Amino acid sequence: MSEIPEGQYYTKEHEWLRVEGDVVVIGITDHAQHALTDIVYIELPGEGETVGDMGEFAIVESVKSASPIFAPFAGEITAVNDALEDTPELMNSDPYGDGWIVKMVLEDPSAVSSLMDAAGYKAELGE
């Protein structure tokens, strides 16, 4: 079973979002990192970039495949987890903590309420 923390939002594409004031932190879920297996590289966006609804903002490469990461909502990237450049495996070892990918300010902050909560995501995974 995957770790699915309460108090966050989840997408069908296996990203998580945590609201911190006016900013959302985005990463991949424990389920996603298990499916990818050993993550070896991430192509990160630049700070200040804007992303549209379901816009691709990163590519995660594992020993198995390369997978795009999508922003569920439009917004501006305000911070990038540069630690992932040297230690992309943080997404495997700590997907909800040190393995976060970006922080964004959303054009419509209330949109996150349309995403799944932990129980909804657990049901989506069939766990």
SULLINCOR-V809294 format. One record per residue. N is the residue number from 0. RES is the residue in one small letter. PHI is phi in whole degrees, -180 to 180 (* if undefined). OMEGA is omega in whole degrees, 0 to 359 (none if undefined). Layout:
n=[N,N]
res=[RES,RES]
phi=[PHI,PHI]
omega=[OMEGA,OMEGA]
This chain:
n=[0,1,2,3,4,5,6,7,8,9,10,11,12,13,14,15,16,17,18,19,20,21,22,23,24,25,26,27,28,29,30,31,32,33,34,35,36,37,38,39,40,41,42,43,44,45,46,47,48,49,50,51,52,53,54,55,56,57,58,59,60,61,62,63,64,65,66,67,68,69,70,71,72,73,74,75,76,77,78,79,80,81,82,83,84,85,86,87,88,89,90,91,92,93,94,95,96,97,98,99,100,101,102,103,104,105,106,107,108,109,110,111,112,113,114,115,116,117,118,119,120,121,122,123,124,125,126]
res=[m,s,e,i,p,e,g,q,y,y,t,k,e,h,e,w,l,r,v,e,g,d,v,v,v,i,g,i,t,d,h,a,q,h,a,l,t,d,i,v,y,i,e,l,p,g,e,g,e,t,v,g,d,m,g,e,f,a,i,v,e,s,v,k,s,a,s,p,i,f,a,p,f,a,g,e,i,t,a,v,n,d,a,l,e,d,t,p,e,l,m,n,s,d,p,y,g,d,g,w,i,v,k,m,v,l,e,d,p,s,a,v,s,s,l,m,d,a,a,g,y,k,a,e,l,g,e]
phi=[*,-82,-78,-136,-65,-73,82,-126,-115,-135,-111,-66,-87,72,-105,-116,-131,-123,-85,-130,70,-89,-116,-113,-98,-126,-152,-100,-77,-59,-59,-64,-67,-65,-66,-73,69,-70,-82,-116,-162,-137,-93,-94,-80,-99,-61,92,-68,-106,-130,-86,-53,58,-80,-72,-124,-156,-130,-104,-112,-121,-66,-101,-166,-117,-131,-74,-114,-113,-84,-66,-140,-70,174,-114,-78,-105,-155,-127,-80,-63,-61,-69,-62,-93,-136,-62,-66,-58,-68,-82,-80,-149,-61,-99,-120,-66,-91,-59,-105,-140,-118,-136,-103,-84,-62,-128,-58,-72,-62,-60,-66,-84,-86,-76,-89,-59,-65,-65,-69,-59,-66,-59,-82,75,-103]
omega=[181,172,181,183,173,174,178,178,185,178,176,179,174,168,173,176,175,180,177,183,180,186,169,175,183,175,176,184,175,178,181,182,175,181,180,189,188,180,185,183,171,173,185,174,176,174,179,177,174,183,176,175,181,177,178,179,179,173,179,178,177,177,185,186,172,183,176,175,185,172,182,182,179,177,180,178,183,178,179,180,183,179,181,178,180,183,181,180,173,178,175,187,184,187,182,181,183,181,176,184,181,169,183,166,183,174,179,184,181,182,182,181,178,180,180,169,183,180,179,180,178,178,178,180,183,181,none]
